[in-house]
Amino acid sequence: MLIDFFYTLRSAKLPVSIKEYLTLLEGLQAGLAEREGQPSVEQFYFLARTTLVKDEAHFDKFDRAFSAYFKGVQMLADFTQELPLDWLRRTLELELTPEQKAAIEKMGWDELMKTLKKRFEEQKDRHEGGSKWIGTGGTSPFGHSGYNPQGIRIGGSGKNRSAVKVWDQRAYQDYDDTKELGTRNIKVALRRLRRFAREGNELELDLDDTIHRTAANAGMLDIKMVPERHNKVKVLLLMDVGGTMDEHIHRVEELFSATKTEFKHLEFYYFHNCVYDFMWKHNRRRFSEKHSTWDVIRKYNRDYKLIFVGDATMSPYEILQPGGSVEYNNEEPGAEWLQRLTHAFPKYAWINPEPQGVWGYRQSISIVQQLMQQRMFPLTLQGLEGAMRLLSK
């Protein structure tokens, strides 16, 4: 059984060796995949990941391969325990007519937060299909899987993209920088930004000058060396991850892979929806290993080219309102941090994977465009070329 599992991981391009496979078997024999003397799928998952995966960048590939091989097995469920009451389990989808949607009340930010606090204090049971309580499938501004023109989604997944805040624990995956590009044209577009210079020690043979000097020296060999030719462009890449960006993972991974190939001086960080007072390098440790945005601004010189990658699809409150972040109560609005970054790095651009045709229908995209001084480009070959031309000026 586990031999097929081993080959499944290899097929997923995970660098798993025979030695690591034998270590897994030793762990099984030692009972490390058991809990209270009984085999546990959860324990086996963590044992296999610990013994077979050497780099956390491969965790996402491992998870997908594990899920594909053990399809139908509930990895993290304990069937011996009674299930707790799940107020927010999705049990129905609500479809409303345009007239019904127009009749639903839309609250402002302050009223929305005040009302939510009151609901938490009053509600004692699970609700669904209603218009007041925290629940599922209704028209209340609290819960999920229903409809309200402006609300707070608690759990579940976004359907109408109208939530101004989200209460949910999510673990996003790092973008895979080993992703092979579907086309070389993205690399070609990025090369418009490259600028080469000969710097450092003389380590490269200057063939033309060597031939010229040797000929001038009556055939006596006169070797001439020059410094290696390097791409001196510096790029600071800030990438939106999670939420609505999940729809664009494949294309952003292609861009990320190409960027790491084309630019030797590349620094990258992740953010979610909008940049605030901290960013992170690894999504699995985004709250334990945060990087202050002020430190990023101070660390890199003004000659870095700043590139944002994100769909800019969010609630306008996330950009304009203190406390508007969907993950924590930020003290300053995202717009302040975007302006600080663009002031610190005058050569900047925003790459948006959303189709350009929908930009005019998303209020948040229009706001970000204004903050970027209209330096927003679609994630297309033409858009990338336009962004690179702008950054190279």
Number of C-alpha atoms within 10 A of each C-alpha: 5 10 8 10 16 19 13 17 22 15 11 13 13 20 14 16 12 10 10 18 18 13 15 22 16 12 16 16 10 10 15 18 21 16 13 6 9 9 14 17 19 17 17 20 16 13 19 21 18 15 17 23 19 14 10 14 17 17 18 15 18 23 14 12 21 20 14 14 15 12 10 8 12 12 16 11 12 12 8 6 7 7 9 6 9 10 15 19 17 18 11 13 15 13 13 12 7 8 8 10 14 12 8 16 14 14 15 10 16 8 10 17 15 10 16 17 10 10 15 11 9 10 11 9 11 14 18 24 19 14 20 15 23 27 29 31 23 25 28 25 29 27 30 31 28 27 27 25 18 23 26 22 27 22 20 16 14 16 13 13 17 17 23 20 24 21 14 13 9 12 11 17 18 20 22 18 17 14 16 13 17 10 9 10 13 21 19 15 20 21 17 17 22 16 13 11 12 14 13 11 10 13 11 13 14 15 13 9 15 16 16 14 17 15 13 12 11 8 11 10 13 14 14 17 14 16 15 17 13 15 18 15 19 21 23 20 20 21 25 21 23 19 15 19 20 13 13 16 18 15 16 26 19 21 23 21 20 24 19 16 14 17 20 15 13 16 17 17 19 24 21 22 24 22 24 23 17 20 23 21 17 19 22 17 12 17 12 10 14 15 17 14 19 14 11 16 16 11 9 15 12 15 14 21 21 23 23 24 25 24 27 29 22 24 23 19 18 24 26 17 17 16 18 22 27 22 14 11 11 17 13 17 22 26 20 16 19 19 13 14 18 18 13 18 19 14 18 25 24 26 22 24 20 21 11 14 8 9 18 10 9 14 15 21 22 18 17 23 17 12 16 17 12 13 17 25 21 21 24 19 15 12 17 24 20 18 25 20 14 15 19 13 7
